Amino acid sequence: MDPSPGTSPDTPNTPDTPDGVGEILVCATCGRTPDPSEADAARLTWSRGLEADQTRWTCAACSRANLRSIEGRLDQEWW
């Protein structure tokens, strides 16, 4: 079975890695992966979400490009 975009088949999000530490980052929107030298920084700048118990990462560029869409889906209580 192929993994969902933004997930990695090599290092699943298991109880051993509840924060996604150790998994390979893949942007669920554009498919970008950070350079190995940028992987630690990417964990701080990329967005991480859970959908259907699957971890999905979104790179900083895609997060910025889709900010209005993301804000539009928030409940009014956030504002």
C-alpha positions in Angstrom: 0.0 0.0 0.0 1.4 3.4 -0.9 1.7 6.0 1.9 -0.4 9.1 1.8 1.3 12.3 0.7 3.2 13.9 3.5 3.9 10.6 5.3 6.9 8.3 5.1 6.6 4.5 4.9 10.1 4.1 6.3 9.4 5.6 9.7 5.8 5.5 10.7 4.4 7.7 13.4 4.3 5.0 16.2 4.3 5.2 20.0 8.1 5.3 19.8 7.9 8.5 17.7 4.8 10.4 18.9 6.2 13.7 17.8 7.3 12.6 14.4 10.9 12.7 15.4 12.9 10.4 13.1 10.4 10.4 10.3 11.3 11.7 6.9 9.5 15.0 6.1 7.6 15.3 2.8 5.3 18.2 2.1 1.8 16.9 1.6 1.1 19.8 -0.8 4.1 20.0 -3.1 6.1 16.9 -2.3 9.2 18.8 -1.3 11.7 17.3 1.2 14.2 19.3 3.1 17.9 18.9 2.5 19.5 16.7 5.2 21.3 19.7 6.5 18.0 21.5 6.9 15.9 18.7 8.4 16.2 19.8 12.0 15.3 23.4 11.2 12.4 22.2 9.0 10.8 20.5 12.0 10.5 24.0 13.5 9.3 25.8 10.4 7.1 23.3 8.7 3.5 22.7 9.8 2.5 19.3 11.2 -1.0 18.0 11.2 -2.9 14.8 11.8 -5.5 13.6 9.4 -7.1 10.1 9.9 -4.3 9.1 12.2 -1.7 10.0 9.6 1.0 12.7 10.1 1.0 15.2 7.3 3.7 17.8 7.0 3.4 21.1 5.0 6.5 23.1 4.1 6.8 26.7 5.1 6.3 28.0 1.5 3.1 26.0 1.0 1.9 27.1 4.5 2.4 30.8 3.6 0.8 30.3 0.1 -2.3 28.7 1.7 -2.6 30.9 4.8 -5.9 32.5 3.8 -7.4 29.0 3.1 -6.2 27.7 6.5 -7.5 30.8 8.3 -10.9 30.5 6.6 -11.4 27.0 8.0 -10.9 28.0 11.6 -13.9 28.4 13.9 -15.0 31.9 14.7 -13.9 31.3 18.3 -10.3 31.7 17.2 -10.9 35.3 16.2 
